[in-house]
Amino acid sequence: MADELVERCGVDREAIQVIPNPVVVPELDARAGEPLDHPWFQPGAPPVVLGVGRLKVQKDFAGLMAAFAEVRAKQQCRLVILGEGPERERLEALRDSLGLTDDIDLPGYVLNPYPYMKRASLFVLSSRWEGLPGVLIEAMAVGCPVISTDCPAGPREILSDGELAPLVPCESPTALGSAIAAALETPPDTERLRRRAAQFTLEAAVRRYRKVLGV
């Protein structure tokens, strides 16, 4: 956003202070530690890939399903997509047409998604576009390995230009599938992801606001 203000409005970059959203709140760890009643997350079960978001075109969960299908053809794993929205019927039909009815679950809206994030083998952000994707930061904060599409805007900044976790071209199921398979085999460093997520805490945001306001 700061770059766009400079490029489109001619604002002096030195006059802009960037303060990240306070995504990681103090109660996040406690909520992530709550019990999870889902049979796919039991010890010894196949790895679970997780997507979270409203079921709409922006999130490209259809692309995630297509990518997952390529991975599932080679190894045992499962996909859970949390959320509700206008794309549900289309996504359910796609799941069934891919022959993955028993391997893709769409539980709907979940009040507390963090136990899923904490227990998933991999979180995938498959969006075509974003602002600042809070779910990506939250997954990192609870220790879940992540990968993301290189969509505008947010993931590249959050993942330090792909140094912390893979960034994949948007709307490319084959590339996303390859990244999923690689991350399941060799997950990104979760401690580095946690440290990056700590820059989006409520405390960090308040500290930056106080500095800007001089209080």
PyMOL commands that set and color helices and strands:
alter all, ss='L'
color gray80, all
select helices_A, chain A and resi 2-9+13-15+28-32+39-41+57-59+61-72+88-97+114-119+134-141+155-158+160-162+173-185+190-200+202-213
alter helices_A, ss='H'
color red, helices_A
select strands_A, chain A and resi 48-52+78-82+104-108+122-125+146-149+167-168
alter strands_A, ss='S'
color yellow, strands_A
deselect
rebuild
show_as cartoon
